[in-house]
């Protein structure tokens, strides 16, 4: 008998997985983001430094197992407000 090829993932597990992945993106500070997962739907709020970072966060979220969709409300910071690390 074969095991199921998918495993149920809770919203909390998906959120944790996503936050861990975001910590691996040098241009993103996960502390600046609010990440909510409800029934597999991710909502992203907060600020990132660039439009590219905004799309990168969304792309990473879509690759997390169990995620059904992403509502990306992230906003790029104005140039004067960007943090340089």
N, C-alpha and C positions, 0 to 999 in steps of 0.2 A: 504494500500500500504506500503510495507516494504522499509525502507531506504537502500541505498547502503551499503554494508558491508566494503567497502574500501573508502578511501578519498585520493584524489590527494594531494601529498606533493611536495612542490617546493624544488629545490636543496638547497636553502638557509635555509629552514626549516629543511631539513635532516642534513645539516652541523651543525646547531645550536643544534639540538637534539644530534648528535654524540659528539660534544664538551662538552655538559653538562654531558653526560654519562662518557666521559673520565675523567672529573674533579672528578668523584667519585671513580676512581681507584688510591689508594694511591701511587702505584709504578710508576705512569705515570704523567709527567708534560705536560699538553696540550700546554703550551707555547713553548715547544721544538719540537712541531709537526707542519707540514704544512698539512692541511686537505682541499682537493678540492673535490667538488661534481659537476659532469657534467652529466646531463641526468640520474641521479640515480647511476652513477658509481663513487665510492670513490677512490681517490688517496691519499695515505699516504706517506709523506716524513718526514725525520728528524731522530732523535736519541732517543732511549730508553735505559734503563740500562741493560736489559737482553733479551735473546731470548724469555723467557716466557712472558715478558711484550709485546714484538712484536706481539706474537700470541694472547695475550689477547686483544690488541687494535683491531686487525683484527676481532676477534670473536665478540667484542662489535659492531663494524661497521656493520657486517653482520646482526645483530639483529635490526637495525634501520629500521623502516617502510619506504618502498619505495626504499631502497637500492637494486640495481640489481647486483652489483658486487664490489669487492674490489681489488685494485692494491696496494699491500703492499711493499713499498720501504723503510720501516723503517730499520735502522741499529742499532744493539746493540753497545754501547760505549765500547771501550777497557777498561779493568778492572781499569787501572790507571786513566781514565777520569770519572769514575762514580761519581755521586753526592750522598752523604749520607744525608738524611734529619732527 
